[in-house]
């Protein structure tokens, strides 16, 4: 029969546990950083989209009457009326 190896010392076990904890901690930190970065990016894209949509809506609401007014005045001008 082969020789029986002695059990690992408490220092070896602690060193292995520390290494495992460091690896798992780094993996969790990386994962949480990626998730947090993705969430922030998604939030920024959403906020930017709302701002652009709001600006487009405001310009449409304000621009349509102004465009109609300018076209009406041009039409009157080309018809020879004094404005």
N, C-alpha and C positions, 0 to 999 in steps of 0.2 A: 504494500500500500504506500501511497505517496505521503509526503510530509504535509502536515496541516499548517497553514499559514497563520501567524498570530493575528488577532484582530487589529484593525487600524487604531492608532492612538487618537486621543481626543483632539490633539492639535491638527492631525491630518483631516479628521472629520470636519472640524471647524473651518479649516482652510478650504476644503471642497464646498462646504455650505456657503462660505463667503463668496467664492467664485461663482457658484450657481446663482446666488442672490444678485451679484453684480450683473451677470448676463441677463437675468430676467428683468432686473430693474432698468437696464439699458434698453431692452426690447420694449418694455412698457412705456418708457419715456419717449422712445422713437415713435411708437404707435400713437400715443396721446398727442405728440407734437404734430404728426401728420393729420390726425383727425381734427385737432384744433385749428391747424392751418387751413384745412379744407373748409371747415365751418366758417372761419373768418373770410376766406375767399368767396364762399357762397353768399355770405351776408353782404360783402362789398359789391358783388355783382348784382344782388337784389336791390340794394340801395341805389346803385348807379342806374339800374333799369327803371326804378320808380322816379328818380330825378329826371331822366331823359324822357320818360313817358309823360310826366307832369309838364315839362317844358314844351314838349310837342303838343300836348293838349291845350296849354295856355296859348301857344302861338297860333294854333288852329282856331281857337275861340276868338282871339283878338284879331287874327289876321284875316279871317273870312269877312267880317263886316268892313274892315278897312279896304280890302280888295274890291268888294262890291261897291263901296263908296267911290273909290278911284275909277273903276270902270264906268260908273254912272256919270261921274264928272267928265271923263274923257268922251263919253258918248254925247253928252250935251255940248261939249266943246266942238266936236266934229260936226254936230248938227248946226253949228253957227250961233248958238245961244250964248249970251254973256253969262258968265258964272259969277 
